[in-house]
């Protein structure tokens, strides 16, 4: 298999440097609420596959993934010649399709409950392997790779018994927090079915998550601070402390709030905002001086809450 293009999701970077006192921080914008968003807008881009996506075919058939209005020569009249979608038609008898449409690389660090959402439309479903009594071999699957496309695991298989379109959602929680994730929409079959895919999204699922702070990764080395259950869209203060304890805030909008940390010092990181799922993620390299000495925590300045800090 040829190496797949790697397109990394935009991240927020946290740089923690030891100083005489505590630390200084430099932050960008918070992590996007979506790790992947693709509508296959051929009508505006005139490009397939879209930037960052790749296609390859391990079969012998002449048909492959393409823009829907051009890629459905046998099934366009039945599927409405829909533009702005990715599609694959059935191949002539005696040929085999094993065609892949592969997403850009995604970084799911900070995604506690990732979900894949996409629109799937299938036709000639009676020519698929799962259809009762079928003697045909059509299969539509979503595959996942966490090692740059070297190996793949099947995460979803089409099981429809009628032709038509369906909005689907797939739980990706088992691979939450992994840095190099790709999706493969895999079409297999000989003289089988037609399949189109559209509105592909990977986001944090919108699932309610209780307040909490987690530190992932190595110390020293690349580390991720993740705060969940914050007020969606609300401001967040990041602090460093000498350890757990009890400190009452003396001023500001949250005056009187008990912070469960010993001598917390707000770091000069500027305005940090939780995303629409109440998630804040910052990432960076920690110096050896921080390990075993610092505790990192956050204060939700909109909800006036402060989960317990975490030791490095």
DOLO-199181 format. One line per field, with one value per residue (C-alpha): residue number from 0; residue in one letter; x, y, z. Coordinates in Angstrom, 1 decimal. Layout:
BEGIN
voti = NUM:... $
nuse = A:... $
px = X:... $
py = Y:... $
pz = Z:... $
//
This chain:
BEGIN
voti = 0:1:2:3:4:5:6:7:8:9:10:11:12:13:14:15:16:17:18:19:20:21:22:23:24:25:26:27:28:29:30:31:32:33:34:35:36:37:38:39:40:41:42:43:44:45:46:47:48:49:50:51:52:53:54:55:56:57:58:59:60:61:62:63:64:65:66:67:68:69:70:71:72:73:74:75:76:77:78:79:80:81:82:83:84:85:86:87:88:89:90:91:92:93:94:95:96:97:98:99:100:101:102:103:104:105:106:107:108:109:110:111:112:113:114:115:116:117:118:119:120:121:122:123:124:125:126:127:128:129:130:131:132:133:134:135:136:137:138:139:140:141:142:143:144:145:146:147:148:149:150:151:152:153:154:155:156:157:158:159:160:161:162:163:164:165:166:167:168:169:170:171:172:173:174:175:176:177:178:179:180:181:182:183:184:185:186:187:188:189:190:191:192:193:194:195:196:197:198:199:200:201:202:203:204:205:206:207:208:209:210:211:212:213:214:215:216:217:218:219:220:221:222:223:224:225:226:227:228:229:230:231:232:233:234:235:236:237:238:239:240:241:242:243:244:245:246:247:248:249:250:251:252:253:254:255:256:257:258:259:260:261:262:263:264:265:266:267:268:269:270:271:272:273:274:275:276:277:278:279:280:281:282:283:284:285:286:287:288:289:290:291:292:293:294:295:296:297:298:299:300:301:302:303:304:305:306:307:308:309:310:311 $
nuse = X:X:X:X:X:X:X:X:X:X:X:X:X:X:X:X:X:X:X:X:X:X:X:X:X:X:X:X:X:X:X:X:X:X:X:X:X:X:X:X:X:X:X:X:X:X:X:X:X:X:X:X:X:X:X:X:X:X:X:X:X:X:X:X:X:X:X:X:X:X:X:X:X:X:X:X:X:X:X:X:X:X:X:X:X:X:X:X:X:X:X:X:X:X:X:X:X:X:X:X:X:X:X:X:X:X:X:X:X:X:X:X:X:X:X:X:X:X:X:X:X:X:X:X:X:X:X:X:X:X:X:X:X:X:X:X:X:X:X:X:X:X:X:X:X:X:X:X:X:X:X:X:X:X:X:X:X:X:X:X:X:X:X:X:X:X:X:X:X:X:X:X:X:X:X:X:X:X:X:X:X:X:X:X:X:X:X:X:X:X:X:X:X:X:X:X:X:X:X:X:X:X:X:X:X:X:X:X:X:X:X:X:X:X:X:X:X:X:X:X:X:X:X:X:X:X:X:X:X:X:X:X:X:X:X:X:X:X:X:X:X:X:X:X:X:X:X:X:X:X:X:X:X:X:X:X:X:X:X:X:X:X:X:X:X:X:X:X:X:X:X:X:X:X:X:X:X:X:X:X:X:X:X:X:X:X:X:X:X:X:X:X:X:X:X:X:X:X:X:X:X:X:X:X:X:X:X:X:X:X:X:X $
px = 0.0:1.3:1.9:-1.2:-1.1:-1.1:-3.3:-3.2:-6.1:-5.4:-4.3:-3.9:-0.4:0.7:4.3:5.2:8.7:10.3:11.0:12.2:8.6:6.2:5.8:4.8:2.3:1.7:-1.6:-3.4:-7.1:-8.9:-9.2:-12.0:-15.2:-14.8:-11.9:-13.3:-15.9:-16.4:-19.4:-17.6:-18.6:-17.8:-20.1:-17.7:-14.4:-14.4:-12.0:-12.3:-11.1:-11.1:-7.9:-6.3:-8.4:-7.0:-8.4:-6.9:-8.2:-7.0:-9.4:-9.6:-12.7:-12.7:-15.0:-13.8:-14.8:-15.8:-18.1:-21.7:-23.1:-20.1:-19.4:-22.8:-23.0:-25.2:-27.2:-27.6:-31.2:-32.1:-30.1:-31.0:-27.6:-26.9:-24.0:-21.8:-21.4:-18.8:-20.1:-19.2:-21.2:-21.3:-18.8:-19.3:-19.6:-16.3:-14.5:-13.8:-14.0:-12.0:-12.1:-11.0:-11.9:-9.5:-9.9:-7.1:-5.3:-7.2:-5.8:-8.4:-6.4:-8.9:-11.9:-13.4:-16.5:-15.7:-18.5:-18.6:-21.7:-22.3:-25.1:-25.1:-27.2:-27.2:-29.0:-29.2:-29.1:-30.4:-27.0:-25.1:-23.7:-25.9:-29.2:-31.3:-30.9:-28.4:-25.7:-23.8:-20.8:-21.4:-20.1:-19.9:-17.8:-16.1:-12.6:-10.3:-6.5:-4.5:-1.1:-0.9:-2.8:-0.6:-3.4:-7.2:-10.0:-13.7:-15.9:-19.2:-20.9:-23.9:-26.9:-29.8:-32.5:-34.1:-32.7:-32.3:-30.5:-29.8:-28.1:-25.7:-23.7:-20.8:-19.3:-15.5:-14.9:-12.6:-10.1:-10.6:-7.4:-5.3:-3.2:-3.2:-6.6:-7.9:-11.2:-11.6:-14.9:-14.4:-16.5:-16.2:-18.1:-18.3:-21.5:-22.9:-24.4:-24.1:-23.1:-22.8:-21.4:-21.9:-21.8:-18.9:-18.3:-16.2:-16.9:-17.0:-20.4:-22.3:-22.4:-22.7:-19.4:-18.9:-16.4:-12.9:-9.2:-6.9:-3.3:-2.3:1.1:4.6:6.4:8.9:7.7:4.6:1.6:-2.1:-4.2:-7.9:-10.8:-14.3:-17.7:-17.0:-19.7:-20.0:-18.4:-17.4:-14.1:-11.6:-8.7:-5.7:-3.6:-0.6:-0.5:1.8:-0.6:-4.2:-5.7:-8.3:-8.1:-11.0:-11.0:-11.0:-12.2:-13.7:-17.0:-16.3:-15.3:-15.8:-15.4:-13.4:-10.7:-9.4:-5.7:-2.9:-1.8:-3.1:-1.5:-3.4:-1.1:-0.9:-2.5:-5.0:-8.7:-9.3:-12.8:-14.4:-15.9:-19.6:-19.2:-17.6:-14.2:-10.9:-7.6:-4.1:-1.0:2.8:6.1:6.8:10.2:11.7:11.4:7.6:7.4:6.4:6.3:3.4:-0.3:-2.4:-6.0:-8.7:-11.5:-14.8:-15.3:-18.8:-20.1:-17.9:-16.7:-13.3:-12.6:-9.7:-6.2:-4.0:-0.4:2.3 $
py = 0.0:3.4:5.8:7.9:11.7:12.8:15.9:16.8:18.5:22.0:21.9:24.2:24.4:24.9:25.8:25.4:26.8:26.7:30.1:31.4:31.5:29.1:29.1:31.1:29.9:30.7:29.5:29.5:29.0:26.1:22.8:22.7:21.0:19.0:16.8:16.2:17.9:17.0:17.7:16.7:20.0:19.2:22.0:24.6:22.8:20.7:18.5:14.8:13.5:16.6:18.0:15.7:12.7:9.8:6.9:3.6:0.4:-3.1:-4.8:-5.3:-3.3:-0.2:1.7:3.6:6.3:9.6:12.6:11.2:12.8:11.3:8.1:6.4:5.5:2.4:3.8:7.5:7.3:5.5:7.5:10.9:11.8:13.6:16.0:16.9:13.4:10.6:7.6:4.2:2.2:-1.5:-3.0:-5.2:-9.0:-10.7:-7.8:-7.2:-3.9:-3.3:0.5:2.8:6.5:7.5:10.5:12.9:12.1:13.2:14.0:12.9:13.9:15.9:14.1:12.2:10.9:11.1:10.3:9.7:11.0:10.6:10.2:6.8:5.9:2.4:1.0:-2.6:-3.7:-7.1:-7.6:-7.3:-10.2:-9.6:-9.6:-12.7:-15.2:-13.1:-14.9:-11.6:-10.3:-6.5:-5.0:-1.4:-0.8:1.9:0.9:2.7:2.9:4.3:3.7:5.8:3.3:0.3:-1.7:-1.3:-2.5:-2.8:-0.5:-0.6:-2.7:-1.7:-3.9:-2.2:-4.4:-1.6:0.9:4.5:7.1:7.0:9.4:7.2:7.7:5.6:5.7:6.1:6.3:3.2:5.3:8.6:10.4:8.8:11.2:9.5:8.3:7.8:6.6:4.4:4.1:0.7:-0.6:-4.3:-6.4:-7.7:-6.7:-5.7:-2.5:1.3:3.4:7.1:8.9:12.5:15.0:13.2:14.6:13.6:15.6:15.2:13.7:16.3:13.9:15.5:15.0:15.8:18.4:17.1:17.6:15.0:15.2:12.8:11.9:12.0:14.2:15.5:15.5:16.0:16.4:17.3:19.1:18.3:19.9:18.5:19.5:23.2:25.8:25.5:28.6:30.0:31.4:29.2:30.1:27.7:27.6:25.9:24.9:23.4:20.6:19.9:21.9:24.6:28.2:30.7:33.2:36.7:38.7:38.6:37.1:33.9:35.5:33.1:30.0:27.3:26.0:22.6:23.5:24.8:28.4:28.3:30.8:31.8:31.5:34.5:32.6:35.2:34.3:30.6:29.5:26.0:24.6:23.9:20.6:22.2:20.9:22.7:21.1:22.5:20.6:21.1:20.0:19.9:20.5:18.0:20.6:20.3:16.5:15.6:19.3:21.0:20.5:21.8:22.8:25.0:27.3:27.5:31.3:31.1:28.4:29.2:25.7:24.2:20.4:18.9:19.6:16.9:16.1:16.1 $
pz = 0.0:-0.9:2.1:2.7:3.0:6.6:7.3:11.0:12.7:14.1:17.8:20.6:21.9:25.6:26.2:29.9:30.8:34.2:35.7:39.1:40.3:38.7:34.9:31.8:29.2:25.6:24.1:20.7:20.1:21.8:19.9:17.3:18.2:15.0:14.0:10.5:8.3:4.7:2.3:-0.9:-2.5:-6.1:-7.4:-5.9:-5.7:-8.9:-7.0:-6.1:-3.8:-1.6:-0.3:2.2:1.2:-0.9:-2.9:-3.9:-5.4:-4.5:-7.0:-10.8:-11.6:-13.7:-11.3:-8.3:-5.8:-7.4:-7.4:-7.3:-10.5:-12.5:-10.6:-10.9:-14.6:-13.9:-11.0:-11.5:-12.6:-9.5:-7.0:-8.5:-9.9:-6.6:-6.8:-3.9:-2.5:-2.8:-4.7:-6.0:-8.6:-9.3:-11.7:-14.7:-14.1:-13.8:-12.2:-8.5:-6.6:-3.4:-3.4:-0.6:0.2:3.0:5.2:6.3:9.5:12.6:16.1:18.7:21.7:23.8:22.3:25.2:23.3:19.6:17.1:13.4:11.6:7.9:5.4:3.6:0.6:-0.9:-4.0:-5.4:-1.8:-2.8:-4.5:-1.2:0.8:3.9:2.0:2.8:-0.1:-2.0:-4.0:-4.5:-2.6:-2.1:1.1:2.4:5.5:7.5:8.5:11.1:11.2:14.1:12.6:9.5:7.2:7.9:9.4:9.4:11.7:10.5:12.6:10.8:8.1:6.0:7.0:5.2:3.7:1.6:-0.8:0.3:2.4:6.1:8.6:10.6:13.8:15.0:18.5:18.3:22.0:21.9:20.0:21.9:22.7:19.9:17.8:14.3:13.3:9.7:8.4:5.3:3.4:1.7:-1.1:-2.1:-4.6:-8.2:-10.1:-6.7:-5.3:-5.5:-2.5:-1.8:1.3:2.3:5.2:7.0:10.5:13.5:16.6:20.3:20.3:22.3:25.2:28.7:30.5:34.2:35.3:35.4:34.5:33.0:32.0:29.3:27.9:29.3:31.8:30.7:27.1:25.0:27.4:26.9:29.6:29.0:31.0:30.5:31.7:31.5:30.6:26.8:25.2:28.6:29.8:31.5:33.8:33.8:37.0:38.5:42.2:44.7:45.4:46.4:49.2:49.7:48.6:48.5:45.6:46.9:43.9:40.4:39.2:41.2:44.5:47.4:45.2:47.0:44.7:45.7:45.3:47.5:46.5:42.9:40.6:37.5:34.5:32.1:29.2:28.1:27.4:27.1:25.9:26.2:23.0:22.4:24.2:27.3:26.4:26.6:25.4:25.5:24.5:24.8:26.1:29.8:31.3:33.8:36.6:36.4:36.9:40.4:41.4:39.7:39.8:36.9:37.2:35.7:37.0:35.0:35.2:33.7:36.0:38.9:39.5:39.9:39.6:41.4:39.9:38.6:39.5:36.8 $
//
